Amino acid sequence: MSTNSIASIATSLPPIELVSWLNAEGSLTAMLEDKAGQPLRVERTFEGYRLLTLQQKRQLGLQGSALNRPLLAWIREVLLYGNDEQPWVGAQSIFPLSSLKGNARRLQQLKGTPIGYVLFKRRRTVPNQRFVRQTSEGWQRQTRYDWYGRLLLISETFLPAFLSSDT
Ligand SMILES: C=C(O[C@@H]1C=C(C(=O)O)C=C[C@H]1O)C(=O)O
């Protein structure tokens, strides 16, 4: 195997210190608060309704004709702060309107409360499918949760400050 191909494989793998975070089950909020030694600070950068892109519909697992139909969802985009001035994680959560029924409606009124406080309130893990990819912002994990029959897609990108944090 040539050096170039080894190098190309090396750049397609996450740094070893991120692997356990990218693959972790359970609440990322809880893990981040444990690392920070303090409650997570959530800075909302966007919250509201948006029509999903084709890529987002595919990421939600939609197929066939459903991909051609417009799909409105509640979107929440946040920066998560541990104990640094710089954010550790950038997150985007997609809630299809059909998922916001019953007690899931509170997912639209979270404000500064981390989603994890609600998602993992009564259970340590939630059934999910996990995808990991590298983005221009950093390594990202995308999780499709089945939360009591409701579909949620949460993408979390680990930002440079997370990797350089010494806690
Ligand atoms: C989904 C969780 O909640 C975290 C909190 C988020 C928020 O408040 O918007 C978004 C992504 C998560 O990192 C979790 O704790 O695993």
The ligand as an SDF file (V2000), in Angstrom:
LIG
                    3D

 16 16  0  0  0  0  0  0  0  0999 V2000
  -29.4570   15.2400   22.3580 C   0  0  0  0  0  0  0  0  0  0  0  0
  -28.8530   15.7370   23.4110 C   0  0  0  0  0  0  0  0  0  0  0  0
  -28.9370   17.0820   23.7100 O   0  0  0  0  0  0  0  0  0  0  0  0
  -27.8620   17.9590   23.4300 C   0  0  0  0  0  0  0  0  0  0  0  0
  -28.4650   19.2930   23.4990 C   0  0  0  0  0  0  0  0  0  0  0  0
  -28.8930   19.9440   22.3430 C   0  0  0  0  0  0  0  0  0  0  0  0
  -29.7580   21.1770   22.4430 C   0  0  0  0  0  0  0  0  0  0  0  0
  -30.0580   21.6170   23.5680 O   0  0  0  0  0  0  0  0  0  0  0  0
  -30.1450   21.6940   21.3590 O   0  0  0  0  0  0  0  0  0  0  0  0
  -28.5330   19.4530   21.0890 C   0  0  0  0  0  0  0  0  0  0  0  0
  -27.7330   18.3590   20.9700 C   0  0  0  0  0  0  0  0  0  0  0  0
  -27.2590   17.5740   22.1050 C   0  0  0  0  0  0  0  0  0  0  0  0
  -25.8570   17.5830   22.1430 O   0  0  0  0  0  0  0  0  0  0  0  0
  -28.0380   14.8850   24.3190 C   0  0  0  0  0  0  0  0  0  0  0  0
  -27.8330   15.2950   25.4830 O   0  0  0  0  0  0  0  0  0  0  0  0
  -27.6080   13.7970   23.8690 O   0  0  0  0  0  0  0  0  0  0  0  0
  1  2  2  0
  2  3  1  0
  2 14  1  0
  3  4  1  0
  4  5  1  0
  4 12  1  0
  5  6  2  0
  6  7  1  0
  6 10  1  0
  7  8  2  0
  7  9  1  0
 10 11  2  0
 11 12  1  0
 12 13  1  0
 14 15  2  0
 14 16  1  0
M  END
$$$$
